[in-house]
Every structure is written in structure tokens, then in C-alpha cells.
């Protein structure tokens, strides 16, 4: 009897092990089908915006009003941060803000970043300060202090945002900014390819967290904010953000981790760059630039600066694309390009074998 039980247990154990082996085999097959993309770049280059666009386009995450409501506090924080940054800079540049009293300035400065609702009085005051001639002049000097790119968007929409039943739109969510302090990922299908996109913190103290993300990466997407050439780092106001991007790209491009991995250099915020370059010469960042306030000349110069860092230029191509992460059509086209690049690289590997 005991022998029969032992045989039965052994058979059950063998079947159980076979089930586990089959499960592991299927998981491995699924992992092989998945194209892992690493989204890198300095802080505020637009990586998180790309991730939110993917969630909106391919995961339909923000179709549900309840999901969008979760971003109310993020938008409110952006509004408070923006108006307080403008007031602080205005009082630094000027002795006073036109038509705004000291008590009103104090009220703006006392607004909490974690505010859950705006009173009508607070909404009216924010609008009044934003429309002040002094603050508008300060906004034109925004390269001299830290201000979210979306500040104008949110402050122009202050009446809608401060309504009591306000629910953020998808555009509000895409425009919103919250500092990435960890590692986030999203999986999605694009045609016949399953992608898993990893977004990691861009600030200096976040970069040590990148290392374990490097295994089995199919491509690196390195994001640069084109319009940052006259701006300073959030972490260190003495360091040019464009120069920091170049240093980081040099490190990534020539890393042993990415020797055989395609690198796609995404020049983000092309729309803002086109406007800024009309009045702000690129030589504020690069002494050797002589192309004047011309978009094509400036873009070519920046492109060459980045590509010149590629020490493997004879054997490794860096794919460069201009983009605007807040434009959903633009994002979709970028991922079509990424899909094509990965497919070509995979075909090369097959041909070699």
C-alpha cells in the first residue's frame, strides 16, 4: 500500500514539475516576444509626458473620468508652483508688482502646494496676478528661473481649473508635471510588437537606480529638451541644462551596456524651440555657434554636438528624431519609427545567424 502511495505522490510531483516547467517556458517565450525600451534623459526633458501619452493612446487609461480626477491635485500643485515662481521672480526683478498689493503677494506665497480646492477669491487673485503687466514681463524672462513649461497653459485656463466640479482633461494630464522619483513602466502593443517602456528619474540622484533596467533592452530612447539651451538645472542653478544633457548622453551612448543596442535620440519640445530660437541666439549656450537665430542652423549644430560624442560612429548609428511629446499624433509617428528600427535590427541579427 505504501509503495502505491509513494508512486502516486511521485507521479503527482512529476506532473507538478512539468506544469511549472511549462509555465516557465511560456513566460520565457512571452519575454522573448516583448521589446523592452529604456527611456532615459535628464530631468524635465519630457520622458514622463511620453509615458502618459502611451497610457492615453494605447491603454486608454484616461478615458475614465474617475481616473482623470486623480490628477486634480497634480494640476493644482502645478498652478500653485507656477504662480508662486512667477511672483518670487517678479519681486526679485522688480521692487513691486503693478496693481498687486503686498497682502495679495503674501496670500499667493502662502498657498499650499497640496491644496485640494480653490476658493473663488483665490482663483480671482491668481488670475489677477498672472495678468499683471509685471508678471507677464517676468514670464518672458523665464529662462532665468525655474518654471514649468506648462505654466502658461494652466494659468491661462485658471477659470476652468478652479471650478468646483473640475475634472482634468487628457490634455491637462499630458501637460501636468510631477517629478519622477522612481522607476515606472507600461506595456503596450504596437502592431505585432509588444513593448514594455521603462521611465526612470532624470535628476542626478535618481540615475543610480537605472542599472538593473539595462538587461535585455531592445532600444534606448534618450530624450533631450531642445528649448533648454538657455536654462539651468533644477538641481544646480549654475549648470546649463543643455550641457548636462550632452554629458549624460556621452555617458549613455558610450556605455558598455549599450554597445550593441540601438539608441534613438529624441529632440523633444521642438515647437518651443522653434519659437525661442527666433529671439534667443544659441550662442548663449555654445560659444562656437555662429548660425544666428535660425532654426535649421541651430538644430543642425545641436545634432552635430550630440552625434560627435558617439565614439563608435563607424559601426553604430544614432537615430535622431525631432518631436513634441504633448502632440499625440507626433508620439504615434515616433513609435512607428522605433518599431521599424527594432525590426531592422532584429533582421540583422537573424542574417548574422
C-alpha positions as CSV (number, residue, x, y, z in Angstrom):
1,X,0.0,0.0,0.0
2,X,2.8,2.4,1.0
3,X,4.6,1.7,-2.3
4,X,1.5,2.5,-4.3
5,X,1.1,5.8,-2.4
6,X,4.7,6.7,-3.0
7,X,4.3,6.0,-6.7
8,X,1.2,8.1,-6.8
9,X,3.0,11.0,-5.0
10,X,5.9,10.7,-7.3
11,X,3.6,10.9,-10.3
12,X,1.8,13.9,-8.9
13,X,5.2,15.6,-8.2
14,X,6.4,14.9,-11.7
15,X,3.2,16.3,-13.2
16,X,3.5,19.3,-10.9
17,X,7.1,19.9,-12.0
18,X,6.1,19.6,-15.7
19,X,3.4,22.2,-15.1
20,X,6.0,24.5,-13.6
21,X,8.4,23.9,-16.4
22,X,5.6,24.6,-19.0
23,X,4.7,27.8,-17.1
24,X,8.3,29.0,-17.1
25,X,8.7,28.1,-20.8
26,X,5.6,30.2,-21.7
27,X,6.8,33.1,-19.5
28,X,10.2,32.9,-21.2
29,X,8.5,32.9,-24.7
30,X,6.4,35.9,-23.7
31,X,9.6,37.7,-22.5
32,X,11.2,37.0,-25.8
33,X,8.2,38.5,-27.7
34,X,8.4,41.6,-25.6
35,X,10.6,44.5,-26.7
36,X,12.0,46.3,-23.7
37,X,12.6,50.0,-24.2
38,X,14.6,52.2,-21.8
39,X,13.5,55.8,-21.6
40,X,16.5,57.9,-20.4
41,X,17.4,61.6,-20.3
42,X,17.8,64.5,-17.8
43,X,15.1,65.8,-15.6
44,X,12.2,67.7,-17.2
45,X,13.2,66.6,-20.7
46,X,9.7,65.1,-21.3
47,X,10.1,61.4,-20.5
48,X,7.1,61.2,-18.2
49,X,5.0,63.0,-20.8
50,X,5.8,60.3,-23.3
51,X,4.8,57.7,-20.8
52,X,1.4,59.4,-20.2
53,X,0.8,59.7,-23.9
54,X,1.3,55.9,-24.3
55,X,-1.1,55.3,-21.4
56,X,-3.6,57.6,-23.1
57,X,-3.2,56.3,-26.7
58,X,-2.7,52.6,-26.2
59,X,-4.0,51.8,-22.7
60,X,-7.0,54.3,-22.8
61,X,-6.1,54.9,-19.2
62,X,-7.7,58.4,-19.1
63,X,-11.0,57.6,-20.7
64,X,-12.5,57.1,-17.3
65,X,-13.4,60.4,-15.5
66,X,-12.6,58.8,-12.2
67,X,-9.0,58.1,-13.3
68,X,-8.6,61.7,-14.5
69,X,-9.9,63.0,-11.2
70,X,-6.8,61.5,-9.6
71,X,-4.8,64.3,-11.4
72,X,-6.7,67.2,-9.9
73,X,-4.1,67.6,-7.1
74,X,-1.2,67.4,-9.6
75,X,-2.8,70.2,-11.7
76,X,-3.5,72.3,-8.6
77,X,0.1,71.8,-7.5
78,X,1.3,73.0,-10.9
79,X,-0.8,76.1,-10.7
80,X,0.5,77.0,-7.3
81,X,4.1,76.2,-8.2
82,X,3.8,78.3,-11.4
83,X,2.2,81.4,-9.9
84,X,4.5,81.4,-6.8
85,X,7.6,81.0,-9.0
86,X,6.5,84.0,-11.1
87,X,5.7,86.1,-8.0
88,X,9.1,85.3,-6.5
89,X,11.0,86.1,-9.7
90,X,8.9,89.3,-10.2
91,X,9.8,90.6,-6.7
92,X,13.4,89.7,-7.4
93,X,13.5,91.5,-10.8
94,X,11.3,94.5,-9.7
95,X,10.6,96.4,-6.5
96,X,6.9,95.8,-6.8
97,X,4.2,94.1,-9.0
98,X,1.9,96.5,-10.7
99,X,-1.6,96.7,-9.3
100,X,-0.9,93.9,-6.7
101,X,-0.7,94.8,-3.0
102,X,1.8,93.4,-0.5
103,X,-1.0,91.5,1.3
104,X,-2.1,89.9,-2.1
105,X,1.5,88.8,-2.7
106,X,1.6,87.3,0.8
107,X,-1.6,85.4,0.1
108,X,-0.2,84.0,-3.1
109,X,3.0,82.9,-1.3
110,X,1.0,81.3,1.5
111,X,-0.9,79.0,-0.9
112,X,-0.3,75.3,-0.1
113,X,1.1,73.0,-2.8
114,X,-1.2,70.2,-1.6
115,X,-4.3,72.4,-1.9
116,X,-7.5,70.4,-2.5
117,X,-9.7,73.2,-3.8
118,X,-9.5,76.8,-4.7
119,X,-11.9,79.4,-3.3
120,X,-13.3,81.9,-5.8
121,X,-11.2,84.6,-4.1
122,X,-8.0,82.6,-4.6
123,X,-8.9,81.9,-8.2
124,X,-9.6,85.6,-8.9
125,X,-6.3,86.6,-7.2
126,X,-4.3,84.1,-9.2
127,X,-5.8,85.4,-12.4
128,X,-5.2,89.0,-11.4
129,X,-1.5,88.3,-10.6
130,X,-1.0,86.3,-13.8
131,X,-2.5,89.0,-16.0
132,X,-0.4,91.7,-14.3
133,X,2.0,93.5,-16.7
134,X,4.9,93.0,-14.3
135,X,4.3,89.2,-14.1
136,X,3.9,89.0,-17.9
137,X,7.3,90.7,-18.3
138,X,8.7,88.2,-15.8
139,X,7.3,85.3,-17.8
140,X,9.3,86.5,-20.8
141,X,12.5,86.1,-18.7
142,X,11.6,82.6,-17.6
143,X,14.9,81.2,-18.7
144,X,16.4,83.0,-15.6
145,X,14.5,81.0,-13.0
146,X,12.8,77.6,-12.7
147,X,9.3,77.4,-14.2
148,X,7.3,74.5,-15.7
149,X,6.9,74.6,-19.5
150,X,3.1,74.3,-18.9
151,X,2.8,77.3,-16.6
152,X,1.2,79.5,-19.3
153,X,-1.2,76.7,-20.3
154,X,-2.5,76.2,-16.7
155,X,-2.6,79.9,-15.8
156,X,-4.5,80.8,-19.0
157,X,-7.0,78.1,-18.0
158,X,-7.4,79.2,-14.4
159,X,-11.1,79.8,-14.6
160,X,-11.9,76.3,-15.8
161,X,-9.4,74.6,-13.5
162,X,-10.7,76.3,-10.3
163,X,-14.3,75.3,-10.9
164,X,-15.7,73.2,-8.1
165,X,-16.6,70.3,-10.3
166,X,-13.3,70.4,-12.3
167,X,-12.2,67.1,-13.8
168,X,-8.8,67.3,-15.6
169,X,-8.9,66.7,-19.4
170,X,-6.5,64.4,-21.1
171,X,-4.6,67.4,-22.3
172,X,-4.4,68.8,-18.7
173,X,-2.9,65.4,-17.7
174,X,-0.4,65.4,-20.5
175,X,0.6,69.0,-19.7
176,X,0.9,68.3,-16.0
177,X,4.3,67.8,-14.4
178,X,5.3,65.8,-11.3
179,X,8.9,64.9,-10.6
180,X,9.7,61.2,-11.3
181,X,11.4,59.8,-8.2
182,X,11.4,56.1,-9.1
183,X,11.0,53.6,-11.9
184,X,7.7,53.3,-13.8
185,X,6.8,51.1,-16.7
186,X,4.0,50.5,-19.1
187,X,3.4,47.6,-21.6
188,X,1.5,48.1,-24.8
189,X,1.1,46.6,-28.3
190,X,2.1,48.5,-31.4
191,X,1.3,46.4,-34.4
192,X,2.7,43.0,-34.0
193,X,5.3,44.1,-31.4
194,X,4.7,44.1,-27.6
195,X,6.6,47.0,-26.0
196,X,7.5,47.5,-22.3
197,X,8.6,51.1,-21.8
198,X,10.6,51.9,-18.7
199,X,10.7,55.5,-17.4
200,X,13.3,56.4,-14.7
201,X,14.0,59.5,-12.8
202,X,16.1,62.0,-14.6
203,X,17.5,64.1,-11.8
204,X,21.1,63.3,-10.9
205,X,20.4,61.5,-7.6
206,X,17.9,59.2,-9.5
207,X,20.4,57.8,-12.0
208,X,21.9,55.2,-9.8
209,X,18.5,53.4,-10.0
210,X,18.9,52.8,-13.7
211,X,21.4,50.0,-13.6
212,X,19.1,47.0,-13.1
213,X,16.9,48.1,-16.0
214,X,19.7,47.6,-18.6
215,X,19.3,43.8,-19.1
216,X,17.7,42.6,-22.3
217,X,17.0,46.1,-23.6
218,X,16.0,46.3,-27.3
219,X,16.5,50.1,-27.6
220,X,17.4,53.2,-25.6
221,X,15.3,56.3,-26.1
222,X,17.3,59.3,-25.0
223,X,15.2,62.4,-24.6
224,X,16.6,65.9,-24.8
225,X,14.6,69.1,-24.4
226,X,15.7,71.3,-27.3
227,X,14.5,74.6,-25.8
228,X,16.6,74.2,-22.6
229,X,19.7,75.7,-24.2
230,X,19.4,78.9,-22.2
231,X,18.2,77.3,-19.0
232,X,19.8,75.9,-15.8
233,X,19.3,72.7,-13.9
234,X,16.7,72.3,-11.2
235,X,19.3,70.6,-9.0
236,X,22.1,73.1,-9.7
237,X,21.3,76.5,-11.0
238,X,25.0,77.0,-12.1
239,X,24.9,74.3,-14.7
240,X,23.4,74.6,-18.2
241,X,20.7,72.1,-18.8
242,X,21.8,71.5,-22.4
243,X,25.4,70.9,-21.3
244,X,24.1,68.4,-18.7
245,X,22.2,66.6,-21.4
246,X,25.4,66.3,-23.5
247,X,27.4,64.9,-20.6
248,X,24.7,62.4,-19.8
249,X,24.3,61.4,-23.5
250,X,28.1,60.9,-23.7
251,X,27.9,58.5,-20.7
252,X,24.9,56.6,-22.1
253,X,26.0,56.5,-25.8
254,X,29.4,55.1,-25.0
255,X,28.4,52.8,-22.1
256,X,29.5,49.1,-22.3
257,X,25.8,48.3,-21.6
258,X,24.7,49.7,-24.9
259,X,27.4,48.7,-27.3
260,X,25.1,46.6,-29.5
261,X,21.8,48.3,-28.6
262,X,20.1,50.9,-30.9
263,X,20.0,54.4,-29.5
264,X,17.2,56.7,-30.6
265,X,17.9,60.4,-29.8
266,X,14.7,62.3,-29.4
267,X,14.9,66.0,-29.6
268,X,11.8,67.0,-27.7
269,X,9.9,70.3,-27.4
270,X,10.6,71.2,-30.9
271,X,7.6,73.5,-31.0
272,X,9.0,75.6,-28.1
273,X,12.5,75.6,-29.6
274,X,11.2,76.9,-32.9
275,X,9.7,79.9,-31.1
276,X,12.6,80.6,-28.7
277,X,15.3,80.5,-31.4
278,X,13.7,83.4,-33.2
279,X,14.8,85.8,-30.4
280,X,17.4,83.9,-28.4
281,X,20.7,83.0,-30.1
282,X,22.1,79.6,-29.4
283,X,25.5,81.1,-28.6
284,X,24.2,81.8,-25.1
285,X,25.0,78.1,-24.6
286,X,27.7,77.4,-27.2
287,X,30.4,80.0,-27.8
288,X,31.4,78.4,-31.1
289,X,27.9,78.7,-32.6
290,X,27.7,81.3,-35.4
291,X,24.4,80.4,-37.1
292,X,22.3,83.2,-35.7
293,X,18.7,83.0,-34.7
294,X,17.9,80.4,-37.4
295,X,16.0,77.2,-36.6
296,X,17.7,75.0,-39.2
297,X,21.2,76.2,-38.4
298,X,20.7,75.8,-34.7
299,X,19.1,72.4,-34.9
300,X,21.9,71.1,-37.2
301,X,24.5,72.5,-34.7
302,X,22.9,70.7,-31.7
303,X,22.5,67.5,-33.7
304,X,26.2,67.5,-34.6
305,X,27.2,68.3,-31.0
306,X,25.4,65.2,-29.8
307,X,26.4,62.9,-32.6
308,X,30.1,63.9,-32.3
309,X,30.1,62.2,-28.9
310,X,29.5,58.7,-30.5
311,X,32.9,57.0,-30.2
312,X,31.5,54.1,-32.3
313,X,30.2,56.2,-35.2
314,X,31.8,53.9,-37.8
315,X,29.8,50.9,-36.6
316,X,26.9,52.3,-34.6
317,X,24.3,54.7,-35.9
318,X,22.4,57.1,-33.6
319,X,18.9,57.6,-34.9
320,X,17.7,61.2,-34.4
321,X,14.2,62.5,-34.4
322,X,12.6,65.8,-33.5
323,X,9.3,65.6,-31.6
324,X,6.8,67.3,-29.4
325,X,5.7,64.9,-26.6
326,X,2.5,66.8,-25.9
327,X,1.3,66.0,-29.5
328,X,-0.3,62.5,-29.6
329,X,0.0,62.2,-33.4
330,X,3.7,63.0,-33.1
331,X,4.2,60.4,-30.4
332,X,2.4,57.7,-32.5
333,X,4.7,58.5,-35.5
334,X,7.8,58.3,-33.3
335,X,6.8,54.8,-32.1
336,X,6.2,53.7,-35.7
337,X,9.8,54.8,-36.4
338,X,11.0,52.9,-33.3
339,X,9.2,49.8,-34.4
340,X,10.8,49.9,-37.8
341,X,14.3,50.4,-36.3
342,X,13.9,47.5,-33.9
343,X,12.5,45.3,-36.7
344,X,15.6,46.1,-38.9
345,X,18.0,45.4,-36.0
346,X,16.3,42.1,-35.4
347,X,16.6,41.2,-39.1
348,X,20.3,42.0,-39.0
349,X,20.7,39.6,-36.0
350,X,18.9,36.8,-37.9
351,X,21.0,37.4,-41.1
352,X,24.2,37.1,-39.0
353,X,23.0,33.8,-37.5
